[in-house]
Amino acid sequence: MNEIFSSKYFRFGVAAFIYILVVIWIGNFWLLIGLGIIFDMYVTEKVNWTFWKKRHGRNNAFIEWLDALIFAVIAVTLINIFLFQNYRIPTPSMEKSLLVRDHLFVSKLAYGPRMPNTPIAFPFTQHTMPITNSKSWSDLVIWPYKRLAGGGIVKNNDPIVFNFPAGDTVVLDEQATSYYEIVRRTARDFKSRDVYTGSTIKPEEFYLQMARREIWGQNEMIYRPVDRRDNYVKRCVGIPGDTVTIIKGILYVNGKEVPDNTTQQTTYVVGTNGTTINPKAFERLSISRADQSMLSGSAYLLPLTKANAETISKFTNVSEVSAVLAREGEWAPHIFPHNPAYKWNEDNYGPLWLPSTGSTVQLDTANICIYERIIDVYEDNDLKIENGTIYINGTPATSYTFKMGYYWMMGDNRHNSADSRYWGFVPEDHIVGKPKFIWLSLDKEATGLKKIRWNRMFMRVR
């Protein structure tokens, strides 16, 4: 029996069987050519595929270490593509559900792993090389979007890791802000200058064109394919076919109120009788020093869960605890679709319908601003608007049928989250995976062993 298991033909059979299953999963049967390589590796041994070491005989220590390193890099790369990867929370947009410096185990199998768009890349980098700060991938080979079979589908309220949809064009000196928001901000500055000087006010597109020329002329720019855009983590509050509405800070999906998560935060003004709140009280409520802002000597601006807000309201020196909400009908220019015809803001939004695969929407010059980026960028059409007529790929269009489904993502820290309210839809080809649990959590405000948040170790992400 031992002779059978140690036989080169048996080992080849096992390796070939596993390889065939992977090929069937990927769905590219040209990869079956690789069976010839596997046969040679295990049976005929005509080619030394691990050319850096001797096939037979002893290698020196350096070669053994090199061989182990190469194996580890290949193994971890394949694991990151097809199974899971680590993701570290960089911002407080999901607090208190997820904290800054939580390290997440993100499952690629939850919704099915994507084949990489850019398979030639430096290992373990998202888009930037260490030290040189140059791009870490090659455009020599670009693969189309393909998602393999997974364990389920995206559902409402799922926490999701995804590629930043507005991260295709990047201003390298200001990567924390979306290029498109930089353009809009610059355009607003140009318009404000004309208003201040009493000059003739031009159409919005005029200022946008000025802003683009200004930004491209003064900054180093780069384009990033989908899989090389920054990874974000938010909660999926709307799936394809849903209608999302926010009224006075309350989220509704398909007309039904969505209950707050117990860890969801809103910004509150906390007024006192003139005295300060004991820092130990903030510490007991897990309110970090970075979240504690003083409006005056007697008032704080704090992101709080409903439970924390209720607790603080009972402090003897607290006179007021009230949520800070934008007014209904007040247009926020930084809010999607960035059009004054839609007087939406962070706390009063929609209703907005989320396209699903194969669904059709009627188009006109009033709603094209909502679907423009989907049609032109995400689904790669040539979209133009001339003299009030919409042209898609050179043909006048009054409707459009969507090729993909689109999701709506929001942070649990409602007033401190750059999410779909700011940049719109998340296409299905941007979904990376689902965070399953926290495997490490570090507190930047603590020292020594206290930096490790032991109570969060291996906590399930909900």
URQUI-V357909 format. One record per residue. OMEGA is omega as a letter, one per 20 degrees, with the letter a starting at -180 (none if undefined). NEAR is the number of other C-alpha atoms within 12 Angstrom. D_CENTER is the distance of its C-alpha to the mean C-alpha in Angstrom with 2 decimals. Layout:
omega=OMEGA near=NEAR d_center=D_CENTER
omega=OMEGA near=NEAR d_center=D_CENTER
This chain:
omega=r near=7 d_center=51.58
omega=r near=7 d_center=50.20
omega=r near=10 d_center=51.37
omega=a near=12 d_center=49.36
omega=a near=13 d_center=46.09
omega=a near=14 d_center=46.72
omega=r near=15 d_center=47.68
omega=r near=21 d_center=45.67
omega=r near=20 d_center=45.74
omega=r near=19 d_center=44.30
omega=r near=21 d_center=41.44
omega=a near=27 d_center=40.82
omega=r near=22 d_center=40.84
omega=a near=20 d_center=38.21
omega=a near=24 d_center=35.92
omega=r near=28 d_center=36.54
omega=r near=18 d_center=35.85
omega=a near=17 d_center=32.45
omega=a near=24 d_center=31.65
omega=r near=24 d_center=32.79
omega=r near=18 d_center=30.58
omega=r near=22 d_center=27.49
omega=r near=20 d_center=28.71
omega=r near=17 d_center=29.16
omega=a near=23 d_center=25.61
omega=r near=24 d_center=24.22
omega=r near=17 d_center=26.76
omega=a near=17 d_center=28.01
omega=r near=16 d_center=31.67
omega=a near=13 d_center=32.40
omega=r near=20 d_center=31.00
omega=r near=22 d_center=34.19
omega=r near=16 d_center=35.87
omega=r near=19 d_center=34.41
omega=r near=26 d_center=36.95
omega=r near=21 d_center=39.56
omega=r near=23 d_center=37.86
omega=r near=30 d_center=37.59
omega=a near=27 d_center=41.26
omega=a near=22 d_center=42.29
omega=a near=25 d_center=40.37
omega=a near=26 d_center=42.08
omega=a near=21 d_center=45.37
omega=r near=15 d_center=46.82
omega=r near=18 d_center=45.28
omega=a near=16 d_center=46.21
omega=r near=17 d_center=43.19
omega=a near=17 d_center=41.82
omega=r near=16 d_center=38.08
omega=a near=20 d_center=37.46
omega=a near=15 d_center=39.60
omega=r near=18 d_center=38.91
omega=r near=21 d_center=41.06
omega=r near=16 d_center=44.36
omega=r near=18 d_center=44.31
omega=a near=10 d_center=47.43
omega=a near=8 d_center=48.76
omega=r near=11 d_center=47.38
omega=r near=15 d_center=44.74
omega=a near=13 d_center=44.73
omega=a near=11 d_center=42.29
omega=a near=13 d_center=40.10
omega=r near=18 d_center=39.65
omega=r near=18 d_center=38.90
omega=r near=15 d_center=36.15
omega=r near=18 d_center=34.79
omega=r near=21 d_center=34.88
omega=a near=17 d_center=33.04
omega=a near=15 d_center=30.32
omega=r near=19 d_center=29.88
omega=a near=15 d_center=29.75
omega=a near=17 d_center=27.16
omega=a near=17 d_center=24.85
omega=a near=17 d_center=25.21
omega=a near=18 d_center=24.85
omega=r near=19 d_center=21.70
omega=r near=24 d_center=20.09
omega=r near=23 d_center=21.03
omega=a near=21 d_center=19.86
omega=a near=30 d_center=16.34
omega=a near=32 d_center=16.27
omega=a near=30 d_center=18.03
omega=a near=29 d_center=18.05
omega=r near=30 d_center=15.66
omega=r near=33 d_center=14.12
omega=r near=33 d_center=13.77
omega=r near=37 d_center=10.83
omega=r near=28 d_center=12.08
omega=a near=31 d_center=11.10
omega=a near=25 d_center=11.71
omega=a near=26 d_center=12.11
omega=a near=32 d_center=13.95
omega=a near=33 d_center=11.64
omega=r near=41 d_center=12.14
omega=j near=38 d_center=15.76
omega=r near=36 d_center=18.06
omega=r near=35 d_center=16.23
omega=a near=40 d_center=14.38
omega=r near=34 d_center=15.93
omega=a near=30 d_center=15.30
omega=r near=28 d_center=16.11
omega=r near=40 d_center=15.67
omega=a near=32 d_center=15.17
omega=r near=37 d_center=13.70
omega=a near=32 d_center=15.06
omega=a near=40 d_center=12.36
omega=r near=35 d_center=14.39
omega=a near=36 d_center=13.95
omega=a near=31 d_center=17.12
omega=r near=31 d_center=15.97
omega=a near=32 d_center=14.96
omega=r near=30 d_center=16.39
omega=r near=38 d_center=15.24
omega=r near=38 d_center=14.61
omega=a near=31 d_center=17.21
omega=r near=32 d_center=15.92
omega=a near=27 d_center=16.26
omega=a near=29 d_center=17.73
omega=r near=25 d_center=19.82
omega=a near=22 d_center=21.74
omega=r near=25 d_center=19.87
omega=a near=21 d_center=20.77
omega=r near=25 d_center=19.98
omega=r near=26 d_center=17.39
omega=r near=26 d_center=15.70
omega=a near=30 d_center=12.30
omega=a near=33 d_center=13.89
omega=r near=24 d_center=16.70
omega=r near=18 d_center=20.00
omega=r near=14 d_center=21.40
omega=a near=9 d_center=24.50
omega=a near=8 d_center=24.72
omega=r near=14 d_center=21.27
omega=a near=19 d_center=21.57
omega=a near=27 d_center=19.10
omega=a near=26 d_center=18.88
omega=r near=29 d_center=19.00
omega=r near=23 d_center=21.76
omega=a near=17 d_center=21.93
omega=r near=11 d_center=25.11
omega=r near=14 d_center=23.65
omega=r near=21 d_center=20.92
omega=r near=19 d_center=20.41
omega=r near=18 d_center=19.42
omega=r near=24 d_center=16.74
omega=r near=23 d_center=18.15
omega=r near=29 d_center=16.94
omega=r near=28 d_center=19.50
omega=a near=22 d_center=20.93
omega=a near=22 d_center=19.23
omega=a near=16 d_center=20.31
omega=r near=17 d_center=19.13
omega=r near=25 d_center=17.05
omega=r near=32 d_center=14.25
omega=r near=21 d_center=16.22
omega=r near=26 d_center=16.23
omega=r near=27 d_center=15.27
omega=r near=32 d_center=13.29
omega=a near=38 d_center=10.62
omega=r near=46 d_center=7.67
omega=a near=44 d_center=5.27
omega=r near=43 d_center=3.45
omega=a near=33 d_center=4.01
omega=a near=41 d_center=4.37
omega=a near=43 d_center=7.42
omega=a near=40 d_center=9.77
omega=a near=36 d_center=9.45
omega=r near=28 d_center=12.29
omega=a near=32 d_center=15.05
omega=r near=33 d_center=15.06
omega=a near=28 d_center=17.91
omega=r near=27 d_center=18.44
omega=a near=18 d_center=20.33
omega=a near=20 d_center=17.77
omega=a near=26 d_center=14.33
omega=a near=19 d_center=13.07
omega=r near=24 d_center=13.77
omega=r near=29 d_center=12.70
omega=a near=33 d_center=15.70
omega=r near=34 d_center=16.34
omega=r near=32 d_center=16.69
omega=r near=29 d_center=18.96
omega=a near=32 d_center=20.98
omega=r near=33 d_center=21.42
omega=r near=26 d_center=22.33
omega=r near=27 d_center=24.80
omega=r near=30 d_center=26.24
omega=r near=28 d_center=26.86
omega=r near=20 d_center=28.63
omega=r near=29 d_center=30.83
omega=r near=27 d_center=31.74
omega=r near=19 d_center=32.53
omega=r near=17 d_center=34.78
omega=r near=17 d_center=36.70
omega=a near=14 d_center=37.09
omega=a near=12 d_center=38.37
omega=a near=11 d_center=40.82
omega=r near=11 d_center=42.02
omega=r near=12 d_center=41.04
omega=r near=14 d_center=40.53
omega=a near=18 d_center=37.10
omega=r near=20 d_center=35.50
omega=a near=15 d_center=33.10
omega=a near=22 d_center=29.37
omega=r near=19 d_center=28.78
omega=a near=20 d_center=31.31
omega=r near=25 d_center=29.41
omega=r near=25 d_center=26.09
omega=r near=22 d_center=27.99
omega=a near=24 d_center=29.53
omega=r near=28 d_center=26.21
omega=r near=27 d_center=24.83
omega=r near=16 d_center=28.07
omega=a near=21 d_center=27.98
omega=a near=28 d_center=24.49
omega=a near=22 d_center=25.09
omega=a near=12 d_center=28.52
omega=a near=13 d_center=27.70
omega=r near=20 d_center=24.45
omega=a near=18 d_center=23.24
omega=r near=23 d_center=20.51
omega=r near=23 d_center=18.48
omega=r near=23 d_center=16.70
omega=r near=31 d_center=13.83
omega=a near=36 d_center=13.61
omega=a near=37 d_center=10.61
omega=r near=38 d_center=10.55
omega=r near=38 d_center=11.08
omega=a near=34 d_center=8.29
omega=r near=33 d_center=6.47
omega=r near=31 d_center=4.18
omega=r near=39 d_center=2.64
omega=r near=47 d_center=5.11
omega=r near=47 d_center=7.12
omega=r near=40 d_center=10.20
omega=a near=38 d_center=10.92
omega=r near=40 d_center=14.06
omega=r near=41 d_center=15.00
omega=a near=34 d_center=15.41
omega=a near=34 d_center=17.23
omega=r near=25 d_center=20.62
omega=r near=27 d_center=19.96
omega=a near=27 d_center=21.02
omega=r near=37 d_center=19.20
omega=r near=31 d_center=21.38
omega=r near=33 d_center=21.40
omega=a near=26 d_center=24.93
omega=r near=24 d_center=25.81
omega=a near=32 d_center=22.58
omega=a near=26 d_center=23.07
omega=r near=34 d_center=20.60
omega=r near=28 d_center=22.33
omega=a near=30 d_center=21.21
omega=r near=23 d_center=23.99
omega=a near=18 d_center=26.33
omega=r near=15 d_center=26.04
omega=r near=18 d_center=25.01
omega=a near=21 d_center=22.13
omega=r near=16 d_center=23.44
omega=r near=23 d_center=21.68
omega=a near=27 d_center=20.24
omega=a near=19 d_center=22.70
omega=a near=29 d_center=20.09
omega=a near=38 d_center=18.71
omega=r near=36 d_center=19.70
omega=r near=40 d_center=21.25
omega=a near=34 d_center=22.95
omega=r near=33 d_center=26.72
omega=r near=29 d_center=29.78
omega=r near=39 d_center=32.08
omega=r near=32 d_center=35.62
omega=r near=27 d_center=38.36
omega=a near=18 d_center=42.12
omega=r near=18 d_center=41.84
omega=r near=19 d_center=41.15
omega=r near=26 d_center=37.94
omega=a near=28 d_center=36.07
omega=r near=18 d_center=36.72
omega=r near=14 d_center=33.80
omega=r near=13 d_center=34.56
omega=r near=18 d_center=33.71
omega=a near=25 d_center=30.21
omega=r near=18 d_center=29.94
omega=a near=13 d_center=31.13
omega=r near=25 d_center=28.47
omega=r near=27 d_center=25.71
omega=a near=29 d_center=25.11
omega=r near=26 d_center=24.24
omega=r near=21 d_center=26.24
omega=a near=19 d_center=23.23
omega=a near=30 d_center=22.91
omega=r near=26 d_center=26.63
omega=r near=23 d_center=27.54
omega=r near=22 d_center=31.16
omega=r near=16 d_center=32.01
omega=r near=16 d_center=35.67
omega=a near=16 d_center=38.09
omega=a near=21 d_center=37.88
omega=r near=26 d_center=34.36
omega=r near=33 d_center=30.86
omega=a near=30 d_center=27.42
omega=r near=36 d_center=25.34
omega=a near=43 d_center=22.15
omega=r near=41 d_center=23.75
omega=r near=32 d_center=23.46
omega=a near=27 d_center=26.31
omega=r near=21 d_center=28.22
omega=r near=30 d_center=28.09
omega=r near=32 d_center=29.12
omega=r near=19 d_center=32.04
omega=a near=19 d_center=33.06
omega=a near=33 d_center=33.11
omega=a near=24 d_center=35.08
omega=r near=18 d_center=37.87
omega=a near=23 d_center=38.32
omega=a near=17 d_center=41.84
omega=a near=20 d_center=40.91
omega=a near=26 d_center=38.06
omega=a near=22 d_center=39.26
omega=r near=24 d_center=36.12
omega=a near=30 d_center=32.61
omega=r near=24 d_center=30.97
omega=r near=29 d_center=27.45
omega=a near=23 d_center=26.41
omega=r near=22 d_center=25.51
omega=a near=22 d_center=25.51
omega=r near=19 d_center=28.46
omega=r near=20 d_center=28.42
omega=r near=19 d_center=28.96
omega=a near=21 d_center=27.79
omega=r near=24 d_center=25.62
omega=a near=25 d_center=22.72
omega=r near=24 d_center=22.21
omega=a near=33 d_center=18.67
omega=r near=32 d_center=17.65
omega=j near=37 d_center=16.73
omega=r near=35 d_center=18.84
omega=a near=30 d_center=20.46
omega=a near=24 d_center=23.87
omega=r near=20 d_center=26.77
omega=r near=21 d_center=27.90
omega=a near=27 d_center=25.08
omega=a near=25 d_center=25.95
omega=r near=33 d_center=22.80
omega=a near=33 d_center=21.28
omega=a near=42 d_center=18.88
omega=r near=33 d_center=21.49
omega=a near=30 d_center=23.12
omega=r near=36 d_center=21.07
omega=j near=38 d_center=21.86
omega=a near=23 d_center=23.01
omega=r near=35 d_center=20.36
omega=a near=31 d_center=20.52
omega=a near=37 d_center=17.62
omega=r near=35 d_center=18.91
omega=a near=28 d_center=19.53
omega=r near=22 d_center=20.69
omega=r near=15 d_center=24.24
omega=a near=19 d_center=24.45
omega=r near=22 d_center=26.22
omega=r near=23 d_center=26.06
omega=a near=19 d_center=28.95
omega=r near=25 d_center=28.20
omega=a near=21 d_center=30.03
omega=r near=23 d_center=29.70
omega=a near=20 d_center=28.70
omega=a near=24 d_center=25.52
omega=r near=32 d_center=24.52
omega=r near=25 d_center=22.27
omega=a near=32 d_center=19.99
omega=a near=37 d_center=19.82
omega=a near=32 d_center=20.49
omega=r near=29 d_center=17.12
omega=a near=35 d_center=16.77
omega=a near=33 d_center=20.30
omega=a near=23 d_center=20.41
omega=a near=21 d_center=17.15
omega=a near=31 d_center=15.13
omega=r near=27 d_center=18.51
omega=r near=17 d_center=20.39
omega=r near=22 d_center=23.43
omega=a near=21 d_center=25.73
omega=r near=27 d_center=25.66
omega=r near=23 d_center=28.37
omega=a near=25 d_center=30.10
omega=r near=14 d_center=33.74
omega=r near=9 d_center=36.40
omega=r near=15 d_center=34.52
omega=r near=20 d_center=33.95
omega=r near=30 d_center=30.59
omega=r near=26 d_center=30.72
omega=a near=25 d_center=28.37
omega=r near=17 d_center=29.40
omega=a near=14 d_center=32.66
omega=r near=17 d_center=33.65
omega=a near=20 d_center=33.97
omega=r near=26 d_center=31.54
omega=r near=21 d_center=31.77
omega=r near=22 d_center=29.20
omega=r near=33 d_center=26.19
omega=a near=23 d_center=25.18
omega=a near=29 d_center=21.52
omega=a near=22 d_center=20.67
omega=r near=30 d_center=17.36
omega=a near=32 d_center=16.06
omega=a near=39 d_center=13.47
omega=r near=45 d_center=11.59
omega=a near=47 d_center=11.37
omega=r near=46 d_center=8.92
omega=r near=42 d_center=10.60
omega=r near=41 d_center=10.89
omega=r near=41 d_center=14.16
omega=a near=39 d_center=15.39
omega=a near=41 d_center=16.09
omega=r near=34 d_center=17.58
omega=a near=27 d_center=15.38
omega=r near=30 d_center=11.85
omega=a near=33 d_center=10.31
omega=a near=37 d_center=8.90
omega=r near=39 d_center=10.24
omega=a near=41 d_center=13.63
omega=a near=36 d_center=13.11
omega=r near=35 d_center=11.54
omega=a near=38 d_center=12.21
omega=r near=45 d_center=11.37
omega=r near=44 d_center=8.56
omega=a near=38 d_center=10.79
omega=a near=42 d_center=11.58
omega=r near=36 d_center=11.49
omega=a near=41 d_center=7.70
omega=a near=49 d_center=7.70
omega=a near=48 d_center=7.97
omega=a near=44 d_center=9.89
omega=r near=42 d_center=11.17
omega=a near=40 d_center=12.00
omega=a near=28 d_center=15.78
omega=r near=28 d_center=17.36
omega=a near=34 d_center=17.50
omega=r near=27 d_center=19.73
omega=r near=28 d_center=20.17
omega=a near=31 d_center=19.86
omega=r near=29 d_center=21.32
omega=a near=27 d_center=22.62
omega=a near=20 d_center=22.85
omega=a near=20 d_center=25.66
omega=r near=15 d_center=27.84
omega=r near=11 d_center=30.09
omega=a near=11 d_center=31.47
omega=r near=13 d_center=30.81
omega=r near=14 d_center=29.65
omega=r near=18 d_center=26.38
omega=r near=21 d_center=25.45
omega=a near=27 d_center=24.51
omega=a near=17 d_center=26.60
omega=r near=17 d_center=26.17
omega=a near=25 d_center=22.44
omega=r near=19 d_center=23.10
omega=r near=19 d_center=22.19
omega=r near=22 d_center=21.30
omega=r near=22 d_center=19.62
omega=a near=32 d_center=16.23
omega=none near=26 d_center=17.02
